[in-house]
Amino acid sequence: MKVMDDSEVKQDSSTARPPLPPASFTLLVWSLCTQAEMQLGLLHFGEEEKPDIDLTMARHSIDLLGVLSEKTKGNLTLEEQRMLENSLTELRFRFVEASKDSAKAAQSQQS
């Protein structure tokens, strides 16, 4: 469902930005994956030394992708299904790694 026509969106020319890509399933999955990667501290921008890690929010983002996977079973192209499954597998693996690293860091601070 399209909310607004491009002609209905007003742009301030001083804050012009490149056009947004069309809404798609692939873009939705990519967006959720990127969000989870940021929450896991895998992506950071600029001069930031150590990215913030939020395991609770990362788990939530990964769980959202899991819900999306369950609810779309049988309704995706092979390419979409593979992208979603591969993304979930990778993010779950990265979550486990980040959880272990966080536990080690907490343990070393207690010592």
Jmol script that loads the backbone (N, CA, C; Angstrom):
load data "model"
ATOM      1  N   MET A   1       0.842  -1.171   0.000  1.00  0.00           N
ATOM      2  CA  MET A   1       0.000   0.000   0.000  1.00  0.00           C
ATOM      3  C   MET A   1       0.888   1.235   0.000  1.00  0.00           C
ATOM      4  N   LYS A   2       0.679   2.102  -0.939  1.00  0.00           N
ATOM      5  CA  LYS A   2       1.458   3.322  -1.058  1.00  0.00           C
ATOM      6  C   LYS A   2       0.761   4.427  -0.276  1.00  0.00           C
ATOM      7  N   VAL A   3       1.498   5.089   0.600  1.00  0.00           N
ATOM      8  CA  VAL A   3       0.912   6.096   1.472  1.00  0.00           C
ATOM      9  C   VAL A   3       0.750   7.421   0.762  1.00  0.00           C
ATOM     10  N   MET A   4       1.798   7.895   0.102  1.00  0.00           N
ATOM     11  CA  MET A   4       1.748   9.182  -0.583  1.00  0.00           C
ATOM     12  C   MET A   4       2.358   9.071  -1.965  1.00  0.00           C
ATOM     13  N   ASP A   5       1.827   9.840  -2.841  1.00  0.00           N
ATOM     14  CA  ASP A   5       2.396   9.973  -4.166  1.00  0.00           C
ATOM     15  C   ASP A   5       3.601  10.895  -4.048  1.00  0.00           C
ATOM     16  N   ASP A   6       4.621  10.678  -4.893  1.00  0.00           N
ATOM     17  CA  ASP A   6       5.822  11.512  -4.848  1.00  0.00           C
ATOM     18  C   ASP A   6       5.494  12.990  -5.007  1.00  0.00           C
ATOM     19  N   SER A   7       4.448  13.302  -5.745  1.00  0.00           N
ATOM     20  CA  SER A   7       4.085  14.702  -5.959  1.00  0.00           C
ATOM     21  C   SER A   7       3.504  15.328  -4.693  1.00  0.00           C
ATOM     22  N   GLU A   8       3.070  14.499  -3.739  1.00  0.00           N
ATOM     23  CA  GLU A   8       2.484  15.007  -2.500  1.00  0.00           C
ATOM     24  C   GLU A   8       3.540  15.313  -1.439  1.00  0.00           C
ATOM     25  N   VAL A   9       4.741  14.810  -1.644  1.00  0.00           N
ATOM     26  CA  VAL A   9       5.808  15.018  -0.676  1.00  0.00           C
ATOM     27  C   VAL A   9       6.524  16.316  -1.001  1.00  0.00           C
ATOM     28  N   LYS A  10       6.555  17.231  -0.037  1.00  0.00           N
ATOM     29  CA  LYS A  10       7.217  18.515  -0.246  1.00  0.00           C
ATOM     30  C   LYS A  10       8.665  18.396   0.185  1.00  0.00           C
ATOM     31  N   GLN A  11       9.576  18.853  -0.648  1.00  0.00           N
ATOM     32  CA  GLN A  11      11.007  18.817  -0.350  1.00  0.00           C
ATOM     33  C   GLN A  11      11.524  20.235  -0.225  1.00  0.00           C
ATOM     34  N   ASP A  12      12.277  20.486   0.806  1.00  0.00           N
ATOM     35  CA  ASP A  12      12.979  21.742   0.971  1.00  0.00           C
ATOM     36  C   ASP A  12      14.265  21.623   0.155  1.00  0.00           C
ATOM     37  N   SER A  13      14.473  22.517  -0.795  1.00  0.00           N
ATOM     38  CA  SER A  13      15.628  22.409  -1.679  1.00  0.00           C
ATOM     39  C   SER A  13      16.963  22.516  -0.929  1.00  0.00           C
ATOM     40  N   SER A  14      16.963  23.115   0.265  1.00  0.00           N
ATOM     41  CA  SER A  14      18.207  23.231   1.024  1.00  0.00           C
ATOM     42  C   SER A  14      18.605  21.902   1.655  1.00  0.00           C
ATOM     43  N   THR A  15      17.675  20.978   1.787  1.00  0.00           N
ATOM     44  CA  THR A  15      17.977  19.664   2.374  1.00  0.00           C
ATOM     45  C   THR A  15      17.729  18.557   1.358  1.00  0.00           C
ATOM     46  N   ALA A  16      17.974  18.868   0.101  1.00  0.00           N
ATOM     47  CA  ALA A  16      17.734  17.879  -0.955  1.00  0.00           C
ATOM     48  C   ALA A  16      18.612  16.649  -0.722  1.00  0.00           C
ATOM     49  N   ARG A  17      18.046  15.507  -0.966  1.00  0.00           N
ATOM     50  CA  ARG A  17      18.774  14.251  -0.836  1.00  0.00           C
ATOM     51  C   ARG A  17      18.483  13.392  -2.052  1.00  0.00           C
ATOM     52  N   PRO A  18      19.283  12.386  -2.250  1.00  0.00           N
ATOM     53  CA  PRO A  18      19.042  11.523  -3.403  1.00  0.00           C
ATOM     54  C   PRO A  18      17.682  10.844  -3.274  1.00  0.00           C
ATOM     55  N   PRO A  19      17.105  10.444  -4.376  1.00  0.00           N
ATOM     56  CA  PRO A  19      15.803   9.794  -4.309  1.00  0.00           C
ATOM     57  C   PRO A  19      15.884   8.466  -3.550  1.00  0.00           C
ATOM     58  N   LEU A  20      14.835   8.145  -2.840  1.00  0.00           N
ATOM     59  CA  LEU A  20      14.782   6.881  -2.111  1.00  0.00           C
ATOM     60  C   LEU A  20      14.512   5.737  -3.079  1.00  0.00           C
ATOM     61  N   PRO A  21      15.056   4.577  -2.797  1.00  0.00           N
ATOM     62  CA  PRO A  21      14.760   3.424  -3.662  1.00  0.00           C
ATOM     63  C   PRO A  21      13.300   3.011  -3.461  1.00  0.00           C
ATOM     64  N   PRO A  22      12.729   2.338  -4.432  1.00  0.00           N
ATOM     65  CA  PRO A  22      11.337   1.907  -4.277  1.00  0.00           C
ATOM     66  C   PRO A  22      11.218   0.900  -3.128  1.00  0.00           C
ATOM     67  N   ALA A  23      10.087   0.947  -2.447  1.00  0.00           N
ATOM     68  CA  ALA A  23       9.835   0.009  -1.355  1.00  0.00           C
ATOM     69  C   ALA A  23       9.780  -1.408  -1.921  1.00  0.00           C
ATOM     70  N   SER A  24      10.468  -2.337  -1.231  1.00  0.00           N
ATOM     71  CA  SER A  24      10.481  -3.726  -1.677  1.00  0.00           C
ATOM     72  C   SER A  24      10.767  -4.630  -0.489  1.00  0.00           C
ATOM     73  N   PHE A  25      10.531  -5.912  -0.647  1.00  0.00           N
ATOM     74  CA  PHE A  25      10.821  -6.874   0.396  1.00  0.00           C
ATOM     75  C   PHE A  25      12.315  -6.896   0.682  1.00  0.00           C
ATOM     76  N   THR A  26      13.115  -6.858  -0.365  1.00  0.00           N
ATOM     77  CA  THR A  26      14.567  -6.874  -0.220  1.00  0.00           C
ATOM     78  C   THR A  26      15.038  -5.668   0.588  1.00  0.00           C
ATOM     79  N   LEU A  27      14.503  -4.507   0.321  1.00  0.00           N
ATOM     80  CA  LEU A  27      14.884  -3.301   1.051  1.00  0.00           C
ATOM     81  C   LEU A  27      14.457  -3.405   2.514  1.00  0.00           C
ATOM     82  N   LEU A  28      13.304  -3.980   2.779  1.00  0.00           N
ATOM     83  CA  LEU A  28      12.841  -4.164   4.153  1.00  0.00           C
ATOM     84  C   LEU A  28      13.799  -5.070   4.925  1.00  0.00           C
ATOM     85  N   VAL A  29      14.178  -6.193   4.325  1.00  0.00           N
ATOM     86  CA  VAL A  29      15.105  -7.119   4.978  1.00  0.00           C
ATOM     87  C   VAL A  29      16.457  -6.442   5.181  1.00  0.00           C
ATOM     88  N   TRP A  30      16.953  -5.779   4.170  1.00  0.00           N
ATOM     89  CA  TRP A  30      18.230  -5.079   4.264  1.00  0.00           C
ATOM     90  C   TRP A  30      18.199  -4.037   5.381  1.00  0.00           C
ATOM     91  N   SER A  31      17.097  -3.310   5.492  1.00  0.00           N
ATOM     92  CA  SER A  31      16.966  -2.281   6.522  1.00  0.00           C
ATOM     93  C   SER A  31      17.009  -2.885   7.924  1.00  0.00           C
ATOM     94  N   LEU A  32      16.278  -3.960   8.139  1.00  0.00           N
ATOM     95  CA  LEU A  32      16.280  -4.621   9.444  1.00  0.00           C
ATOM     96  C   LEU A  32      17.652  -5.228   9.756  1.00  0.00           C
ATOM     97  N   CYS A  33      18.303  -5.780   8.751  1.00  0.00           N
ATOM     98  CA  CYS A  33      19.647  -6.346   8.942  1.00  0.00           C
ATOM     99  C   CYS A  33      20.645  -5.258   9.331  1.00  0.00           C
ATOM    100  N   THR A  34      20.590  -4.143   8.650  1.00  0.00           N
ATOM    101  CA  THR A  34      21.496  -3.033   8.940  1.00  0.00           C
ATOM    102  C   THR A  34      21.270  -2.518  10.349  1.00  0.00           C
ATOM    103  N   GLN A  35      20.016  -2.426  10.740  1.00  0.00           N
ATOM    104  CA  GLN A  35      19.682  -1.989  12.095  1.00  0.00           C
ATOM    105  C   GLN A  35      20.289  -2.949  13.123  1.00  0.00           C
ATOM    106  N   ALA A  36      20.132  -4.241  12.912  1.00  0.00           N
ATOM    107  CA  ALA A  36      20.689  -5.242  13.832  1.00  0.00           C
ATOM    108  C   ALA A  36      22.218  -5.166  13.857  1.00  0.00           C
ATOM    109  N   GLU A  37      22.831  -4.980  12.699  1.00  0.00           N
ATOM    110  CA  GLU A  37      24.295  -4.876  12.641  1.00  0.00           C
ATOM    111  C   GLU A  37      24.791  -3.671  13.425  1.00  0.00           C
ATOM    112  N   MET A  38      24.075  -2.560  13.347  1.00  0.00           N
ATOM    113  CA  MET A  38      24.458  -1.380  14.116  1.00  0.00           C
ATOM    114  C   MET A  38      24.316  -1.659  15.612  1.00  0.00           C
ATOM    115  N   GLN A  39      23.242  -2.327  15.994  1.00  0.00           N
ATOM    116  CA  GLN A  39      23.012  -2.629  17.406  1.00  0.00           C
ATOM    117  C   GLN A  39      24.034  -3.624  17.949  1.00  0.00           C
ATOM    118  N   LEU A  40      24.576  -4.453  17.083  1.00  0.00           N
ATOM    119  CA  LEU A  40      25.615  -5.405  17.478  1.00  0.00           C
ATOM    120  C   LEU A  40      27.007  -4.784  17.460  1.00  0.00           C
ATOM    121  N   GLY A  41      27.086  -3.533  17.029  1.00  0.00           N
ATOM    122  CA  GLY A  41      28.367  -2.847  16.985  1.00  0.00           C
ATOM    123  C   GLY A  41      29.201  -3.205  15.777  1.00  0.00           C
ATOM    124  N   LEU A  42      28.575  -3.785  14.769  1.00  0.00           N
ATOM    125  CA  LEU A  42      29.302  -4.193  13.571  1.00  0.00           C
ATOM    126  C   LEU A  42      29.473  -3.044  12.581  1.00  0.00           C
ATOM    127  N   LEU A  43      28.627  -2.039  12.685  1.00  0.00           N
ATOM    128  CA  LEU A  43      28.700  -0.865  11.810  1.00  0.00           C
ATOM    129  C   LEU A  43      28.832   0.376  12.680  1.00  0.00           C
ATOM    130  N   HIS A  44      29.705   1.267  12.292  1.00  0.00           N
ATOM    131  CA  HIS A  44      29.794   2.551  12.963  1.00  0.00           C
ATOM    132  C   HIS A  44      30.260   3.573  11.951  1.00  0.00           C
ATOM    133  N   PHE A  45      30.028   4.825  12.282  1.00  0.00           N
ATOM    134  CA  PHE A  45      30.274   5.888  11.325  1.00  0.00           C
ATOM    135  C   PHE A  45      31.221   6.923  11.911  1.00  0.00           C
ATOM    136  N   GLY A  46      31.979   7.525  11.045  1.00  0.00           N
ATOM    137  CA  GLY A  46      32.843   8.620  11.448  1.00  0.00           C
ATOM    138  C   GLY A  46      34.006   8.192  12.308  1.00  0.00           C
ATOM    139  N   GLU A  47      34.361   9.062  13.238  1.00  0.00           N
ATOM    140  CA  GLU A  47      35.537   8.879  14.089  1.00  0.00           C
ATOM    141  C   GLU A  47      35.231   8.087  15.354  1.00  0.00           C
ATOM    142  N   GLU A  48      34.051   7.567  15.442  1.00  0.00           N
ATOM    143  CA  GLU A  48      33.644   6.811  16.627  1.00  0.00           C
ATOM    144  C   GLU A  48      34.625   5.667  16.883  1.00  0.00           C
ATOM    145  N   GLU A  49      35.218   5.651  18.080  1.00  0.00           N
ATOM    146  CA  GLU A  49      36.228   4.639  18.390  1.00  0.00           C
ATOM    147  C   GLU A  49      35.607   3.259  18.577  1.00  0.00           C
ATOM    148  N   LYS A  50      34.671   3.154  19.482  1.00  0.00           N
ATOM    149  CA  LYS A  50      34.053   1.867  19.778  1.00  0.00           C
ATOM    150  C   LYS A  50      32.541   2.030  19.688  1.00  0.00           C
ATOM    151  N   PRO A  51      31.907   1.325  18.775  1.00  0.00           N
ATOM    152  CA  PRO A  51      30.456   1.492  18.622  1.00  0.00           C
ATOM    153  C   PRO A  51      29.704   0.956  19.842  1.00  0.00           C
ATOM    154  N   ASP A  52      28.561   1.560  20.118  1.00  0.00           N
ATOM    155  CA  ASP A  52      27.700   1.088  21.199  1.00  0.00           C
ATOM    156  C   ASP A  52      27.054  -0.227  20.797  1.00  0.00           C
ATOM    157  N   ILE A  53      26.996  -1.144  21.754  1.00  0.00           N
ATOM    158  CA  ILE A  53      26.357  -2.431  21.515  1.00  0.00           C
ATOM    159  C   ILE A  53      25.123  -2.513  22.388  1.00  0.00           C
ATOM    160  N   ASP A  54      23.993  -2.846  21.788  1.00  0.00           N
ATOM    161  CA  ASP A  54      22.736  -2.987  22.510  1.00  0.00           C
ATOM    162  C   ASP A  54      22.174  -4.367  22.169  1.00  0.00           C
ATOM    163  N   LEU A  55      22.540  -5.349  22.980  1.00  0.00           N
ATOM    164  CA  LEU A  55      22.146  -6.733  22.698  1.00  0.00           C
ATOM    165  C   LEU A  55      20.638  -6.936  22.766  1.00  0.00           C
ATOM    166  N   THR A  56      19.967  -6.210  23.647  1.00  0.00           N
ATOM    167  CA  THR A  56      18.514  -6.343  23.757  1.00  0.00           C
ATOM    168  C   THR A  56      17.834  -5.903  22.462  1.00  0.00           C
ATOM    169  N   MET A  57      18.246  -4.759  21.946  1.00  0.00           N
ATOM    170  CA  MET A  57      17.638  -4.263  20.706  1.00  0.00           C
ATOM    171  C   MET A  57      18.060  -5.111  19.511  1.00  0.00           C
ATOM    172  N   ALA A  58      19.298  -5.602  19.527  1.00  0.00           N
ATOM    173  CA  ALA A  58      19.756  -6.466  18.437  1.00  0.00           C
ATOM    174  C   ALA A  58      18.915  -7.741  18.403  1.00  0.00           C
ATOM    175  N   ARG A  59      18.681  -8.327  19.578  1.00  0.00           N
ATOM    176  CA  ARG A  59      17.848  -9.535  19.649  1.00  0.00           C
ATOM    177  C   ARG A  59      16.452  -9.248  19.107  1.00  0.00           C
ATOM    178  N   HIS A  60      15.912  -8.081  19.455  1.00  0.00           N
ATOM    179  CA  HIS A  60      14.573  -7.710  18.986  1.00  0.00           C
ATOM    180  C   HIS A  60      14.544  -7.586  17.458  1.00  0.00           C
ATOM    181  N   SER A  61      15.545  -6.937  16.897  1.00  0.00           N
ATOM    182  CA  SER A  61      15.600  -6.779  15.431  1.00  0.00           C
ATOM    183  C   SER A  61      15.732  -8.136  14.744  1.00  0.00           C
ATOM    184  N   ILE A  62      16.553  -9.022  15.312  1.00  0.00           N
ATOM    185  CA  ILE A  62      16.722 -10.361  14.739  1.00  0.00           C
ATOM    186  C   ILE A  62      15.419 -11.152  14.877  1.00  0.00           C
ATOM    187  N   ASP A  63      14.743 -11.006  16.019  1.00  0.00           N
ATOM    188  CA  ASP A  63      13.452 -11.672  16.198  1.00  0.00           C
ATOM    189  C   ASP A  63      12.411 -11.169  15.197  1.00  0.00           C
ATOM    190  N   LEU A  64      12.449  -9.880  14.894  1.00  0.00           N
ATOM    191  CA  LEU A  64      11.526  -9.332  13.882  1.00  0.00           C
ATOM    192  C   LEU A  64      11.764  -9.989  12.523  1.00  0.00           C
ATOM    193  N   LEU A  65      13.028 -10.166  12.173  1.00  0.00           N
ATOM    194  CA  LEU A  65      13.343 -10.858  10.924  1.00  0.00           C
ATOM    195  C   LEU A  65      12.851 -12.301  10.969  1.00  0.00           C
ATOM    196  N   GLY A  66      12.942 -12.938  12.131  1.00  0.00           N
ATOM    197  CA  GLY A  66      12.439 -14.299  12.294  1.00  0.00           C
ATOM    198  C   GLY A  66      10.939 -14.368  12.098  1.00  0.00           C
ATOM    199  N   VAL A  67      10.220 -13.395  12.639  1.00  0.00           N
ATOM    200  CA  VAL A  67       8.764 -13.331  12.446  1.00  0.00           C
ATOM    201  C   VAL A  67       8.457 -13.145  10.967  1.00  0.00           C
ATOM    202  N   LEU A  68       9.182 -12.267  10.331  1.00  0.00           N
ATOM    203  CA  LEU A  68       8.995 -12.027   8.898  1.00  0.00           C
ATOM    204  C   LEU A  68       9.213 -13.315   8.112  1.00  0.00           C
ATOM    205  N   SER A  69      10.227 -14.063   8.487  1.00  0.00           N
ATOM    206  CA  SER A  69      10.513 -15.334   7.822  1.00  0.00           C
ATOM    207  C   SER A  69       9.363 -16.329   7.988  1.00  0.00           C
ATOM    208  N   GLU A  70       8.881 -16.453   9.212  1.00  0.00           N
ATOM    209  CA  GLU A  70       7.782 -17.390   9.484  1.00  0.00           C
ATOM    210  C   GLU A  70       6.505 -16.992   8.752  1.00  0.00           C
ATOM    211  N   LYS A  71       6.191 -15.719   8.771  1.00  0.00           N
ATOM    212  CA  LYS A  71       4.928 -15.240   8.197  1.00  0.00           C
ATOM    213  C   LYS A  71       4.932 -15.202   6.668  1.00  0.00           C
ATOM    214  N   THR A  72       6.102 -15.248   6.069  1.00  0.00           N
ATOM    215  CA  THR A  72       6.170 -15.175   4.605  1.00  0.00           C
ATOM    216  C   THR A  72       6.523 -16.516   3.969  1.00  0.00           C
ATOM    217  N   LYS A  73       6.629 -17.569   4.767  1.00  0.00           N
ATOM    218  CA  LYS A  73       6.972 -18.897   4.224  1.00  0.00           C
ATOM    219  C   LYS A  73       6.011 -19.265   3.091  1.00  0.00           C
ATOM    220  N   GLY A  74       6.599 -19.678   1.984  1.00  0.00           N
ATOM    221  CA  GLY A  74       5.797 -20.086   0.833  1.00  0.00           C
ATOM    222  C   GLY A  74       5.343 -18.949  -0.057  1.00  0.00           C
ATOM    223  N   ASN A  75       5.649 -17.711   0.330  1.00  0.00           N
ATOM    224  CA  ASN A  75       5.206 -16.552  -0.458  1.00  0.00           C
ATOM    225  C   ASN A  75       6.356 -15.742  -1.032  1.00  0.00           C
ATOM    226  N   LEU A  76       7.567 -16.254  -0.926  1.00  0.00           N
ATOM    227  CA  LEU A  76       8.737 -15.514  -1.398  1.00  0.00           C
ATOM    228  C   LEU A  76       9.356 -16.190  -2.604  1.00  0.00           C
ATOM    229  N   THR A  77      10.046 -15.394  -3.397  1.00  0.00           N
ATOM    230  CA  THR A  77      10.832 -15.985  -4.470  1.00  0.00           C
ATOM    231  C   THR A  77      12.006 -16.715  -3.838  1.00  0.00           C
ATOM    232  N   LEU A  78      12.639 -17.578  -4.580  1.00  0.00           N
ATOM    233  CA  LEU A  78      13.792 -18.307  -4.079  1.00  0.00           C
ATOM    234  C   LEU A  78      14.884 -17.335  -3.632  1.00  0.00           C
ATOM    235  N   GLU A  79      15.102 -16.299  -4.412  1.00  0.00           N
ATOM    236  CA  GLU A  79      16.114 -15.294  -4.088  1.00  0.00           C
ATOM    237  C   GLU A  79      15.781 -14.577  -2.780  1.00  0.00           C
ATOM    238  N   GLU A  80      14.527 -14.184  -2.600  1.00  0.00           N
ATOM    239  CA  GLU A  80      14.114 -13.506  -1.369  1.00  0.00           C
ATOM    240  C   GLU A  80      14.267 -14.426  -0.158  1.00  0.00           C
ATOM    241  N   GLN A  81      13.860 -15.687  -0.318  1.00  0.00           N
ATOM    242  CA  GLN A  81      13.948 -16.650   0.772  1.00  0.00           C
ATOM    243  C   GLN A  81      15.405 -16.886   1.184  1.00  0.00           C
ATOM    244  N   ARG A  82      16.263 -17.035   0.204  1.00  0.00           N
ATOM    245  CA  ARG A  82      17.690 -17.241   0.509  1.00  0.00           C
ATOM    246  C   ARG A  82      18.292 -16.038   1.205  1.00  0.00           C
ATOM    247  N   MET A  83      17.949 -14.852   0.718  1.00  0.00           N
ATOM    248  CA  MET A  83      18.476 -13.631   1.329  1.00  0.00           C
ATOM    249  C   MET A  83      18.050 -13.553   2.793  1.00  0.00           C
ATOM    250  N   LEU A  84      16.790 -13.814   3.058  1.00  0.00           N
ATOM    251  CA  LEU A  84      16.276 -13.741   4.416  1.00  0.00           C
ATOM    252  C   LEU A  84      16.911 -14.809   5.313  1.00  0.00           C
ATOM    253  N   GLU A  85      16.977 -16.030   4.834  1.00  0.00           N
ATOM    254  CA  GLU A  85      17.568 -17.119   5.621  1.00  0.00           C
ATOM    255  C   GLU A  85      19.052 -16.878   5.881  1.00  0.00           C
ATOM    256  N   ASN A  86      19.788 -16.467   4.865  1.00  0.00           N
ATOM    257  CA  ASN A  86      21.218 -16.195   5.030  1.00  0.00           C
ATOM    258  C   ASN A  86      21.453 -15.039   6.000  1.00  0.00           C
ATOM    259  N   SER A  87      20.627 -14.009   5.894  1.00  0.00           N
ATOM    260  CA  SER A  87      20.755 -12.858   6.789  1.00  0.00           C
ATOM    261  C   SER A  87      20.492 -13.268   8.230  1.00  0.00           C
ATOM    262  N   LEU A  88      19.439 -14.058   8.438  1.00  0.00           N
ATOM    263  CA  LEU A  88      19.125 -14.515   9.792  1.00  0.00           C
ATOM    264  C   LEU A  88      20.230 -15.387  10.371  1.00  0.00           C
ATOM    265  N   THR A  89      20.750 -16.286   9.572  1.00  0.00           N
ATOM    266  CA  THR A  89      21.830 -17.157  10.040  1.00  0.00           C
ATOM    267  C   THR A  89      23.045 -16.335  10.446  1.00  0.00           C
ATOM    268  N   GLU A  90      23.439 -15.403   9.602  1.00  0.00           N
ATOM    269  CA  GLU A  90      24.599 -14.556   9.879  1.00  0.00           C
ATOM    270  C   GLU A  90      24.378 -13.712  11.128  1.00  0.00           C
ATOM    271  N   LEU A  91      23.209 -13.083  11.236  1.00  0.00           N
ATOM    272  CA  LEU A  91      22.946 -12.224  12.387  1.00  0.00           C
ATOM    273  C   LEU A  91      22.875 -13.021  13.689  1.00  0.00           C
ATOM    274  N   ARG A  92      22.292 -14.198  13.638  1.00  0.00           N
ATOM    275  CA  ARG A  92      22.225 -15.032  14.847  1.00  0.00           C
ATOM    276  C   ARG A  92      23.634 -15.427  15.295  1.00  0.00           C
ATOM    277  N   PHE A  93      24.477 -15.774  14.350  1.00  0.00           N
ATOM    278  CA  PHE A  93      25.864 -16.112  14.659  1.00  0.00           C
ATOM    279  C   PHE A  93      26.576 -14.914  15.283  1.00  0.00           C
ATOM    280  N   ARG A  94      26.409 -13.752  14.679  1.00  0.00           N
ATOM    281  CA  ARG A  94      27.050 -12.538  15.180  1.00  0.00           C
ATOM    282  C   ARG A  94      26.519 -12.163  16.564  1.00  0.00           C
ATOM    283  N   PHE A  95      25.233 -12.421  16.800  1.00  0.00           N
ATOM    284  CA  PHE A  95      24.644 -12.137  18.111  1.00  0.00           C
ATOM    285  C   PHE A  95      25.296 -13.009  19.188  1.00  0.00           C
ATOM    286  N   VAL A  96      25.475 -14.286  18.884  1.00  0.00           N
ATOM    287  CA  VAL A  96      26.121 -15.197  19.840  1.00  0.00           C
ATOM    288  C   VAL A  96      27.543 -14.726  20.129  1.00  0.00           C
ATOM    289  N   GLU A  97      28.269 -14.343  19.097  1.00  0.00           N
ATOM    290  CA  GLU A  97      29.637 -13.837  19.289  1.00  0.00           C
ATOM    291  C   GLU A  97      29.645 -12.588  20.165  1.00  0.00           C
ATOM    292  N   ALA A  98      28.749 -11.653  19.873  1.00  0.00           N
ATOM    293  CA  ALA A  98      28.694 -10.401  20.640  1.00  0.00           C
ATOM    294  C   ALA A  98      28.297 -10.680  22.088  1.00  0.00           C
ATOM    295  N   SER A  99      27.413 -11.633  22.304  1.00  0.00           N
ATOM    296  CA  SER A  99      26.999 -11.993  23.668  1.00  0.00           C
ATOM    297  C   SER A  99      28.176 -12.565  24.451  1.00  0.00           C
ATOM    298  N   LYS A 100      28.953 -13.432  23.805  1.00  0.00           N
ATOM    299  CA  LYS A 100      30.133 -14.012  24.461  1.00  0.00           C
ATOM    300  C   LYS A 100      31.154 -12.917  24.782  1.00  0.00           C
ATOM    301  N   ASP A 101      31.396 -12.021  23.835  1.00  0.00           N
ATOM    302  CA  ASP A 101      32.348 -10.929  24.055  1.00  0.00           C
ATOM    303  C   ASP A 101      31.893 -10.034  25.206  1.00  0.00           C
ATOM    304  N   SER A 102      30.601  -9.773  25.261  1.00  0.00           N
ATOM    305  CA  SER A 102      30.052  -8.937  26.321  1.00  0.00           C
ATOM    306  C   SER A 102      30.198  -9.609  27.680  1.00  0.00           C
ATOM    307  N   ALA A 103      29.956 -10.908  27.734  1.00  0.00           N
ATOM    308  CA  ALA A 103      30.103 -11.656  28.990  1.00  0.00           C
ATOM    309  C   ALA A 103      31.564 -11.672  29.438  1.00  0.00           C
ATOM    310  N   LYS A 104      32.492 -11.842  28.500  1.00  0.00           N
ATOM    311  CA  LYS A 104      33.919 -11.822  28.838  1.00  0.00           C
ATOM    312  C   LYS A 104      34.335 -10.458  29.371  1.00  0.00           C
ATOM    313  N   ALA A 105      33.847  -9.399  28.737  1.00  0.00           N
ATOM    314  CA  ALA A 105      34.184  -8.046  29.168  1.00  0.00           C
ATOM    315  C   ALA A 105      33.634  -7.788  30.572  1.00  0.00           C
ATOM    316  N   ALA A 106      32.421  -8.229  30.837  1.00  0.00           N
ATOM    317  CA  ALA A 106      31.826  -8.043  32.168  1.00  0.00           C
ATOM    318  C   ALA A 106      32.601  -8.827  33.215  1.00  0.00           C
ATOM    319  N   GLN A 107      33.041 -10.021  32.857  1.00  0.00           N
ATOM    320  CA  GLN A 107      33.787 -10.847  33.787  1.00  0.00           C
ATOM    321  C   GLN A 107      35.158 -10.224  34.091  1.00  0.00           C
ATOM    322  N   SER A 108      35.807  -9.682  33.085  1.00  0.00           N
ATOM    323  CA  SER A 108      37.124  -9.075  33.295  1.00  0.00           C
ATOM    324  C   SER A 108      37.023  -7.787  34.127  1.00  0.00           C
ATOM    325  N   GLN A 109      35.907  -7.088  34.031  1.00  0.00           N
ATOM    326  CA  GLN A 109      35.716  -5.881  34.835  1.00  0.00           C
ATOM    327  C   GLN A 109      35.486  -6.223  36.297  1.00  0.00           C
ATOM    328  N   GLN A 110      34.909  -7.386  36.545  1.00  0.00           N
ATOM    329  CA  GLN A 110      34.660  -7.814  37.918  1.00  0.00           C
ATOM    330  C   GLN A 110      35.936  -8.292  38.592  1.00  0.00           C
ATOM    331  N   SER A 111      36.876  -8.746  37.789  1.00  0.00           N
ATOM    332  CA  SER A 111      38.132  -9.294  38.343  1.00  0.00           C
ATOM    333  C   SER A 111      39.088  -8.228  38.772  1.00  0.00           C
TER     334      SER A 111
END
end "model"
wireframe off; spacefill off
backbone 0.3
color backbone group
